[in-house]
Amino acid sequence: MSKPTDIRVIGTRLYFIPVRMRVPLKFGPEITTSVTVARACVRAEDRRGRIAEGWGETPLSVQWVWPSALPYETRHAAMREFCARLAEAWPKYDARGHAMEAGADFLEEVLPALLASFNKALVGRGSRGAVNKRASSARQEPRPTAQMPWLAALVCCSVFDQALHDAFGRLAERPVYETYNGEFMNRDLSAFLEADKRSGVSFRRRQVADFLVPNPPRKMSAWHLVGGLDLLESSERTGAEPNDGYPVALRDWIRRDGLKCLKVKLRGNDTGWDYERLARVGQIAVEENVEWLTADFNCTVTEPAYVNEMLDRLRDRLPRLYGMVLYVEQPFPYELEEHRLDVRSVSARKPLFLDESAHDWRLVRLGRELGWTGVAVKTCKTQTGALLSACWAKAHGMTLMVQDLTNPMLAQIPHVLLAAHTGTIMGVETNAPQFYPEASRPEAAVHPGLYARRDGCVDWSSVRGPGFGYRLEEMKRELPKPAAESGR
């Protein structure tokens, strides 16, 4: 089967945009002070010979996707190189179809072999260590991991996959979320997903559109990230903090942006610190009329008992704060296949969400078997993969969240659209306004509601038009020279 709207990639351009953080962000055992944002342009052609360009973007968050004792720059350079290889690979792949179909086929047929070849070359350069293609190291003390993990490969691939979806919408002359149906797709979800046989679920004759929100809200509650290094009160200032007109302390952020939802980063290896941190943040939350909290351990916990003891202590000593904890995010190592922890004791206390572990729908299925009750989907793991995981999870009664990768600039738009269209437990995480608000100034001039939190919300009402509705032609952003170009 085929449709006139089927597309294939005929060319790519890749850009790297350096961004410096105004305050540091702690990811597990590592601290982030700057990031490279990868932006890709994909030229796609449909069966009628029409050509359009689509755009995608994501931060290459090295510390999150590739936790390791290897030097940061070693990992950073490898990810940039892999992005360049992907820029060459996409135009050589001759698959046609809807962006979902071409994207899913690339993830299954091309990306694993490309990563294996790349990692073999890294070893050939004298590197040490090895990882499974769908695993990465997430220890309290990361070991040297010389081979690039699958999660890092997904992040590199995501910019091209997003751009493909944007190009499809532009060629179809529709917002891309209006194309995930039988009018434009050749295959139903059974071509991509397998249901849990005990669930009675079937994906035959079902489309992505069947799992999307019919009338997505244009305003969404914004989750603010409370990093492990973040100041909670202005009295904690040392004088080293930036004086740039933006808040520094948590209480000031809450008052300025009207925040109602706080995500608290914890250590996962220091019970006393974690409990006191959550209690202190919670006390400020109560005083400032914040409604919800969540705890994020970033894969540093090794046993469910650690989380259970902290939650029970909170329940017994500070029951109001315990009630405000909406869910718990990814406490355990994200090599889910290697560390098959039974986590039902945690999810019996609070909803438990996969994040780093949820590389694809197969791992979401495994997580459900182990007792996880929700999943955080992210555009940085590809738009295609995020939608497939969301469909599988919703079909099997799991709850969704859309988590941030500190998405600035264009990356913020597909991120918020994913949350609005898939439906989440509560709003969307958005923390680029905290860590590099000035980076998105050209985009914010067109979409002011997306890059600042007002009354505790982000507003994407300004997004309109085909594809992701970027309105790119209205943005006055000067891009650097392409780091890679391929095709035509």
N, C-alpha and C positions, 0 to 999 in steps of 0.2 A: 504494500500500500504506500501511496505517496500523496502529497498535497502540494499545490502551487506555492504555498508559503514555506515549504521545507527549505532550510538554509544549510550552508556549509561555510567554514572559515576559509578565507582566501588571503588574509594578511593580518599582521599584528604589529603593534608598536608598544614598547615597554618603557616606562619612566620610573625613576627613583627620586622621591622628594624627601629630603632630610627634615626632621622636625625635632626641636628641642623642647623638653618638658619644663614647665615653670617651677614645678616641685617634683621630687622623685616619687616613683611608685614601686612598691615592693611586691614582687611576684615570688611567692614561696621563699626560698633562701636567697634570691637574687634581687638586685635593685636596678630599676630602669630609670635613666635620665634623658634618653633620647631614643628616637625610633626612625626607621626608614619606612616611608609609605610607598608601596608599589602601586602604580596606576597603569592600566593596560587599555589599549584601544584595539578592538577587533573589527576587521572589515569582513562582512558576511554577504553572501550572494544567495538569493532565492532561486527557485526553478524558473522564474520568469526572466532571470537575468538582471534583476534589480539589485543594487548594492547599497548597503548602509553601514555606518560605523556605530559601534556600541562601546560603552566604557564601564570599567570596573576598577575597584580600588580596595586595598586593605593595608593596615600596618603590618610589617613583618616583625611581629612581636616575638623576638628570638627567645627571650627568657621563658615565655609561656609555652611555646611550641617545642622547644628543644632544651629542656633543663639538663644541664651537664656541667661538669667541672672543666670542660674545655674553655679556652678563652672566648669571650664574647665575639671578638672580631673574626675568629675562625668560623664560628657558626653563622655569623652575619654574612660574611663573604660567600659562604657555601649557599645560603638561601638566595642571595642575589644571583649567583651563577645558575642556580636551578631555575629561577624565574626566566633567565635568558634562554635556557634550553627549552622551556615550555613555549616561549615565544616562537621558537623554530618548529616545535613539534605540532602545534595546533594547525597551521596551514597545510602541513603534510598529511593530516588525518582527513580522509575523504568522506567521512560519515555525513549523511544528510538527515534532516528531520527537524522537529521542533527543538528548541534549545535544550529542553529537558532531556530529549532523546539523545541528541548528540553529546550533551554533557555527561549523561549517565554512561554512555558507551565509552567515552574517553576515560572516565574514572575506572571502568572495569578493564578496558582493553589496552590502554596506553600508559596511564600514570604508573601502575605498579612496575612495569618493565623499565620505564624511564627512570624511576627511583632506584631500582636495583642496579641498573647500569651506572648511574651517577655514584651510588655508594661504592660500587666496585672500583670506580676510578679514584674515589677518596682513599680507599684502602691501598690502592696502588701507589698513592703518593706517600705512603708510609704511616697512615693513620692507624689507630688502634681501636678495638671495640666493635661491637655489632649489636643490632637490634632487629627485632621482627618488623616487617614492613608496616604493620598496623600497631606498633607499640613504640613507646618512648620511655626514657627513664624519669621517674618522678619520686625519687627518694628524698628523705630528709637531708641527706648529703649526696647529691647527684654524683654518679660515677662518670668518668670520661666516656662520652658516647660519640665516637668519631663518625658514625654513619647517621645521616639525616633521618629523623623519624618520619613516619607516615603523616602525623599531624602537621609537621612543617611542610611536607609536600602538598598537603591539601590547601594550606594557607597560600602557598605560592601559586597553586592552580586556580584558586578562587577568583583572582582578579580577571583571568581570561574567561572563566565560566560566567561570572557576573556580566562581563562585557558581551558575551554571546546572548544572554537573555535580554539585555538591553537592545542589542542589534535586532533580535527577532521581533521584539515589540515595535521597533521603529519601522521595520519592513512590513509588518502586519498593520501598522498604523493604529495600534491599540496600546493602552497601558498593559504591560506584560502580564499582570495578574488577571487580565481578562482573556488570556490565551491558554490557560492551563486546563483545557477541556477538549472534547472530541471534535470540535470545529477545527482545531489547529493541530491536535496531536494524532499520530497514527496508531499509537499503542495505549492500552489502558494500564493501570497500575500493576496488574498481575505480571506484566513483562519485566517489572523491576523489583517487586516486593513479594515476599513469602510470609503468609500469616502464621502465627502460632497455631499449630494444628489443633490444640485443645481449646482454642478460643471460639471457634465457629465463625471467625472472620473470613471473608473472601474479598479479594481485590479485583475480581473479574468484573468487567464493565464499569469499573470505578475510576474516576479521574481525580487529579489533584484538586480541581475545583470543588469536588464534593466535600473536602475537608477544610475549605477556606471559610472565613467569616463573610457572610453575604453583604453586610453593610459595615465595613471596618470603621472604627472610631477615628476621627481626625485628630483628636487630642488623646494623649496617653500619659498615665502617671510615669514620672521619671524616677528611676532608682539612682541614688547618689552613692558613689563608692567611698567608703572610709578605709583608706589604706593603712597599713601597719605603721607607717611613718607620719601619718597625717596628724596635725595638731587638732585637739578637740576644743580648746578654749583659747581666746586671744591672749590670755595671761601666760600661755606657754611659749609665746614668741621669744626668740633669742636674738633677733636682729638680723639673722642670716636669711630670713624669708624674703621672697620677692615683694616689692612695693610697686605694684603695677595696676592698682585699682580693682583687682579681683580679691575676693575673700581668701583667707588662708585657713582659718580655724573652722571646724565643723559647725559650731553654733552660728557663726556668721553666714555660712553657706545656707543653712536651713532658713534663716530669717530673710536673706536676700531673695532666694528662689522659691520660698514657700514649700519646701520639700516635705513629702509625706512618707517616703520610702528610703531606707538606708541599708546598703549592703556592707557588712563589716568583714574585712579581711582579718583572719586569725592565723596563728602560727601552726597549730596542729601538733606541736611537740612540747608545749609548755602549758599544762592545764591551768595553773594559777594565772598566768598572763592572759590566756584566752578568756577565762571567766571574768577577770577584772576589766578587760577591754570591753567585752560585750556589756557588762554591767554599767560601766561608765558611759558608753555610747547610749545605752538604753535609758539611763537617767536623763541625759540631755534630750533624748527623743521624747520622753514623757513631758518634760518641762516645756518643750517647743511644739507640742501637739503633733508630732510625727506619728503615723499610724502603724507602719510595718517595718520589721527588721528581717534580715536574712544573714546567715553566717556562712562564710566561704573559707574553706581550709586549703584550697589549691593543692589537693592530693598529698598532703603531708602526713595524714593520719594512717596508721598501719592496722589498727584494730577498732571494731565498732564500740568496744567498751569505753574508749576515750571520749567519743561523742556522747554516748549515753550518759556517762557520769556528769559531763558538763551540763547537758540538758536537764538532767534530774536535779542537779544542784540549783540551776536557775529556776526550775519549777517550784522547788521547795522553799527557796529563799526570796525569790523575786517573781511571784506568779504572774504579775501584770506583764513583765518583760517577756516571760515565757510565752504568754498568749500573743504577744506581738510578733514573735518569730514565725514568719509565714512558711518558710521552708529552709532546708539545709542544703548547701551546694558542695558537691564533689569532695568529701573529706579524704577519700581513699585513693591509692595509686591508680593511675589510669591505664595501666596494662591490665585491662579487665579480664582478658583471657588467661593471663598468668596468675593474677590474684583474684580468684573467684570467691570473694568474701560473701558470706551470707549476711546481708545488711537489714534483714527484716526487723531486727530489734530497734534499729534507728528509725526506720520508716514507720514503725508503730507509734513512735513519739511525734515525729514531724515528717511532712512530705520530704522526700530525699531525691535530689535532682542530679542526674548525670550531666557533666559538662565536658571536661577534657576527654573522658572515656567515650563520648558519643560521636565517634568518627563517622559512623554510618548506621543505617537502620539495623544491620546485623548485630552490632554491639548494643544498640538500644534493646533489641530482643533479648540478648544475653543479660543485660542489666535488669530487665523486667523479671527474668527467671530468678535472679539473685535477690530480688526484693526492692529494687529502686522503683519509685512511683512516678517520677517525672523526668523530663529531659530538657536541657537548655540547647536550643538550636542556634546556629550562628552562620551568618553569610560568609564568614572567613573560612568555613569548611566547605565552601561552594554553595551557591544558590540551589543548584540541583540537589546536592546531598542534604541540605537543610530541609528542603520541601519533602523529600522522600522520607527522611527521619520523622518529620512532623506528621505526615500521613500515617506512617506505621504506628507511631505512638498514640495518636488520637483514635485510630481504629481499635486499639487495644486498651483504651481507657486511661492512658497516661496523660498527665498534665504537662503543659509546655511553658517554657520561659525563653525569652530571647535576650541573651547576655552580650555584653559589649566587649570589644577588643580595643577600647579607647578609640573609637572610630571618629576621625575628623573628616573634613572636606567631603568629597563624593561618597566615601564609605558610609557616612551616616545615613544616607537616603535609603539604599536597599535594606540596611539594618533596621530602621524604623518601619519600613513597609512590611518587612517579614513579620515583625511583632504584631502590627495592626491586622494583617490578613490571615495569620495563622491562629491568633487568639491565645493569650497568655494568662497565667495565673494572676498576674497583676502588672500591667504596664510594660515598660522596657527599660533596661539599664542604659544609661547614657552618661559617660564621664569625660568625654573630650572637652566639654566646657570647663572642667576643673583643671586639667593637666596641660592643655595647649589651646586655649580659646582663640588666640590670635591666628592660629594656623588656618582656620576656616573662614577668615574674613570675606574672601570673594564669594564663597558659597552662601554665607550668612546674609549677604546683601540681597540675595534672591529668595532665600528661605529663612527668614529671621526666626521663625518659631521652632526650627529644627536644631539650632545651635545655641539656644539659651533656654533655660528652664524657667517658666513663669507659672506662678500658682501651683508649683509642683508638677507641671506637665510640659511635654513637648508637643508641638502642633505642626503637622505636615500638610496643612490645607493648601500651602503654596505649591505642592508637588502636583504637576499635571502634564498631560501630553503623552506621547508614545514611549514605550520602553519603561524605564524607571522614572520618567518624568523629571529628569535632572534640570532641564532648561539650561543646558550647558552653554548655549550661545549667548546667554545673558551674563555669564560669569566672567569676570575680568581676571583670569588666572594665567600667569605666564609660566609655561612648563619648561623644564630643562631640556637639553638635547636628549633624544631617545637613547636609552642604554642598549636597546636591541630593536631590530626591525626584521621582519621576515615576510615572504610572500609578496603580494601585490595590493 
